[in-house]
């Protein structure tokens, strides 16, 4: 699945109440939004998309697409106010200042609103293994996607939402890929964690998630 057509089921499941007005940043071709509209047919769904070809497809799947970079002032100014659900599917790590973007979009949201986001986990065991081998090589996709500008642990993800005033209720759920392989590699890391005085339970929690799905509710 490409960025343009991916439907993240875990992110979809983070939507725990029928939305009325949705805004997705980086909506791709709009397939995620189309699925949300199938589940919640009474909602209106708008997106912001950087790439015109993807936006053209999305325009047939959702209710409207704004083409441009959300970090540009004219694009932010054009975003409608009053939405009650904000969606980021693997987008925040691509922004220069995701903290400011979250805060500005919070100011445009309804008083009672929710933000759901999927964000890569820089503390994943595979990243630890790479660092121990002295490697930090950017790739075309994955945790070290060459277009990633920002890197987060679950603690810094939560803090980012808190600082942007999305913080009355924040939940984080792990997306765990390759569970058997993950368990074996984390088990190998635990003796080193113990020697370094790091809580082993915390190591397991922090390093097993390939991505974290965040749901922040503002009431």
Secondary structure, DSSP 4 states (H G I P E B T S, - for coil): --TTT---HHHHHT--S--SEEEEES-TTSHHHHHHHHH-TT-EEEEEES-HHHHHHHTTTSSEEEES-TTSHHHHHHSPS-EEEEEEES-GGGSS-HHHHHHHHHHHEEEEEEEEEEEE-TTSHHHHHHHHTT----BSSSTTBTT------HHHHHHHHHHTT-TTEEEEEEE--SHHHHHHHHHHHHHHHHHTT--HHHHHHHHH-SEEEEEEEE-
